[in-house]
Every structure is written in structure tokens, then in C-alpha cells.
Amino acid sequence: MDIRELQKIMQENGVVGAGGAGFPTYMKLSDKANTILLNCAECEPLLKLHQQLLERHAYDIMKTFHMIAGTVGASEAIIGIKESYVQTVNALRQHIEEFPGMRIHLLKEVYPMGDEVVLIYEATGRVVRPGGLPIEQGVAVFNVETVYNVFRAVEKQKPVTDKYISVVAEVEHPVTVRVPLGCTLDEVVAQAGAVTVKDPVYFVGGPMMGRIGHGSDPVTKTTNAILVLPKDHVIVTKKQRTSSIDLKRAASICCQCSTCTDLCPRHNLGHPIDPARFMRAASNQDFQDLNPYIDASFCSSCGVCEMYACPQSLAPRTLLADMKAGLRKGGIKPPQGVVPKPVQESREYRKVPEERLMARLGLTRYNTGAPMDETLVPVSKVTILLSQHIGAPAKPVVSVGSEVTRGQMIAEPAQGLSVGIHASICGRVTEVTDRHIVIAAK
């Protein structure tokens, strides 16, 4: 199979990054990639689905990963996986000899190991330049569920119609489930039994980079986890703070310790992101040097500074995110051609242990098993978003009243960067807008 053929299969079957921002996977295929990386680092605490999926479907995922390497001409295929995922590592070792050029790289239990820039350095020793793409270093990174979706598209001709999601924390039976795209968060949480707190808050994604969701929100191709938390949990209260007040707090109590910068993963890889310098400038409204503001563009929003490092519980990540948004709105692009400084010699001693991170965030007691159930959850209605990926929303090809079957394309890729969207249940189309398509089950 050549690159164009595989790209077409991925695009038409709606394969996008199943973890982060939903970058269309077909655009990652390039003959410039001499190394491909499988990301099984579960970047965030409490997330379990990638290690579970890889353990259960090790051969199929490894076979597909090897096929991708051959298609792009990569000489090396690396599986980056935390050494603590013992059962999954054992499953991989049963088949690794069958795939020449593939190796397992064991990772430490630190955060944010799943950040692709961090992972690339750990597995290859290469540093992606600030604002750059992995392919510039000859690397392409895919997460586990994404490769599994490629397997289903290539081997079984099945498009992406469902999502694996871990439901954890304040639920009776933590579980990882498989649900149709477009079902509600409430329907997903219901699969974990009773909620064990009053007035629960759904935290969608990981505890470090996630967001507060609502029960009626639809599941998308990038929904990885739902943490059911008490409304007064520290993660929830931090997310609900107001930036204007955070800025005033920084002006009054920041002790200039620079711990936020010392522990910043991107800073320690030589990127010009300096949270402490930014906080000092922003809180004092100092505009003599604009670099601290411009360099906010290089923040990965991992949250180490805000959720772990700061002894005053300030909000560098949030304020940096506001600055990044302001720069984009103002049409100010990140500086190009920035050369990273040498990797900090102290980097090894400034990694954030995940066990300590969970303890500090009050998550340790939630770190329990969430067994995987691959039975597709039945639902009566889905609201499928047309934009579940970076790039242009898909274009509807069905109308109200259309009868559709599961897997049928209901929106085709738009011009430019885009992928197809497919029906996740059989039924009748009841609503079509420029934002979503609603299907009621038969």
C-alpha cells in the first residue's frame, strides 16, 4: 500500500488523533518520517484505556503500526510505553519478534510523558524545535486508539463510529466502555453504576488538561475520559477561577521562586517558555520587554506550573492560555525559526512523579481498576458533531428524513484539512445543521 492509498482510507473513514486535538491522521503520513512512535504513555493520571486496548489487541495494533512504518518508509517503529504497564508490556513482548525494526521503549511514571515533544526526546533523543512539528525531526507520533482505528479501517473496512472512554472517580463501578459517537456524557457515566457524590461535576479528559463538561454534551472522537468529581474538588475549583482575579492574586502574592519555570517540561527541553518571567511581567503590567508575552505561544498547557509546581496556588497555565488566545485573535503568530537552547542538565531531577502528582491533587484514592467492556452501549439518539477534528468541518450528505445505517458516511470531507463523519447508529436523520446531525434510532 502506498502513502496516498492509506491517506485516502484514513480520510474517508474519519480517522483522527483519538486523544488530543483530533489532528487528521492522514496528514501525518510522510516519506520524511524515518521513525514512527506509538504513544502508550497515558499522558494524564487515572487514564487507562490505551494500555487496556493495547493489551487486548496487541497483535492487531502492532501489525498495523508495522504496516504504517512500511508505508512511509520508516526504518524504526518505537512503542513508547510506561514500564508500570506490566501486563501490556508482556502482551507486546509475545509478538515483538514478528515485526523487524520495531522495539519497545520503556518510560518512567512521570508527567507529562505522553506529550509528544517529551515522548520524542525520551524515545529518540531528538528535540522538536519550539513551534515545530515532529516530522521536522523525521518522526510521526500516533496514539494507541488511533492505530486501532486504522486497523479497523484497513482490515475490516469500518469507519470511526465509536469511542473508548474511561469513567472513573466518584462512581460505583469505574469502567472503560465503548460508546457510539454522539451519545451524551450522562449515558456514558451511567455505565459505571451509581454516582457516589451529590451534585457531581463531569471533568472531561484528564485532570491536568481536561475541562468541565455537561451531561448533555455529545461524545466526540477525542473524548478519552470522564472524571466524576465532587463540586468542591481542587481540580474543579481551579478550573472555575476567574483570570482577572488570578492576575491580581499573582501581583499580590507571587514570591518569585521560579518553581513554575524550573519544573516546566518544555522549558527543560530548551524551549523559550518561562512561566515565572511571564507572571512577573503580566502581574506588574511590564511591557518593556514583549518576549515573555510572545513566548507564551510555546506553552503546551500541560498544567505542571499551575497544578503542581506553584506553592502559592497561582494560575500560570491559565494566564498563559489567555495570552495565547489573545495573540491568535490579534493575528500574531509564534516566532519562526527559534532554535532551542541545550536541554537542561537538571531535567532528569525535575520530572514530576505521577504518584506524587495524584497525591497533591487528591486523586490517589481514585486510582483503581477500570476494567474494559468492549460491548457497544446501545442508545436511542445521537448528536454527531461535524467538527470533531482540527481543520474544516465535514459537509453533510444526508437530509432530514434520511434512513441511515451504522457506518454510513453522513458528512464528507470538506476542502482542505478535513475527514469524513459517519453514522454511529442505525436510524432516521431528524436534524441537520452546519454544526451537527441528529439521528434517532429505529
Helices and strands as residue ranges (DSSP letters): H 3-12, G 25-28, E 35-40, H 49-56, H 58-72, E 76-82, H 86-93, G 96-98, E 102-107, E 110-111, H 116-124, G 134-137, E 139-143, H 144-155, E 162-169, E 175-180, H 185-189, G 190-192, E 201-204, E 211-213, E 225-229, H 234-239, H 243-253, H 259-262, H 265-268, H 275-283, H 291-294, G 295-298, H 304-304, I 305-309, H 316-329, G 347-350, E 352-353, H 354-360, G 364-366, E 372-376, E 381-385, E 395-396, E 403-404, E 409-412, E 421-422, E 427-432, E 436-441
